[in-house]
Amino acid sequence: MTRRVVTGNSDLIRQLNRSLVLDVIRRQGPVSRAEVRRVTGLNFTTVTNAVADLIADDLVKEVGLGTSSGGRKPVLLTLNPTARYVLGCELQSAKLVIGLFDLAGNLVGRVQKPKCPRTSPDEAVARIAEGVREVLAAAGVSAEKVEGLGVAAPGPLDAESGVLLTPPNMVGWQNVPLRQLLEEATGLPVMLEKDGNAAAAGEVWFGAGKAVRNLILIIVDDGIGAGIVIGGQLYRGKGGAGEIGHGTLDLDGPRCSCGNHGCLEALASGFALGRKAAELIRRGVNSQLADLAESGIGTEHILAAAEAGDKLAADLLDECGRMLGIAVANTVNMYNPELIVLAGRLAQRSPIVLERALQLGRARAFPVLSNQVRIVRSGLGDDFLVRGAASLILARLFRGPVNLFPS
């Protein structure tokens, strides 16, 4: 497919051309210069100059000769995946993970730092910077070879200004200029994105969404959120799109961390299930989770108890799946996507949640729309957010500054 070249000032055009050429070599290599010209629609001189720049930067290598179509055999080009690296960071209310990836998306190193809802912004930034130094040192990678740090964080946030606005489950994190703080602490370019959007980007680059133009990714974990891709581009609205966890399902339901009542997150998130489990145990319900009722029952505790046959845990996961199924049906009816990806520990690791959500999601959606959508569990594992955050930097390198996703 021939790409439409975006016009603008000469530096921008040169950067875009370079990204176009590099991305074709990444996706189709080993590939000849002539094939790069055919795919991009760029002229001979532009491709030749871009390839020369990429070889000089060690991003591209010549790897032998291809098959001749009548003249000389063409020289083949391929990506050098260890020429540069990208960092991804998952910043959640109770979790902080940093991952290092090569340009092929392979995980090179990973470090996890302590984090709780009351960890201050300054403390979290210091831990992220420390984690960056540790993961680079362990992999033997210098900071000069790192393209940047992508951060997946809870919304709402302003991705353009890099400011975390009012994340409901993080105490004292109002209007935090996180991108600026991290750039100062790490010395690296930083991209900040809402966790659902970062996860959706990761699914497009590495997972089930590679050839998909319209998808919704729903995260079901300690909290619940979503990322939306429309026409191959992230849809952010005015910055807060995808807050599916704060859609109301029960007008008289429990109070949510956002201040409203009966939100999906207040009914079906890991935090909500833990609170409900503790309340039921205090009322006399038997469960192997009883010893944790006072100290706090977390998502991992509920998953482990259900796997061990605990009825209370299984019932809570079934209820989570029912609520998620309603959200899936509403999403199908509202957006009519090609693909819905379910991510997060509750969706990825609990067959109870997944099966119930799939069953109810299809049953409650319009049949004609339900039959069109694929609903799958993310295959990117527990580090799907770290990988998604890293994909933001890969997208900037391979797509340039104006296009995040493949066309």
Protein Blocks (a to p, Z undefined) as FASTA:
>chain_A
ZZddddddfklmmmmmmmmmmmmmmmmmccdfklmmmmnopafklmmmmmmmmmmnopac
cebjcddehiacdddddddfklpccddddddfkbccdddddfkopafbdcdddddfklcf
klmmmmmmmmmmmmmmmnopafklpgbdcddddddddfknopafbdfklghiahiafklm
mmmmnopacddddfklmmmmmmmmmmmmlmccbdcdddddfbccddddeehiacekjopg
oilmlccfbfklccdfkopahiaklmmmmklmmmmmmmmmmnopacfklmmmmnopcfkl
mmmmmmnopaklmmmmmmmmmmmmmmmmmmmmmnopabdcdedjklmmmmklmmmmmmmm
mmmpcfklmmmpccdddfkbjmlmmmmmmmmmmmmmmnojmbfbdZZ
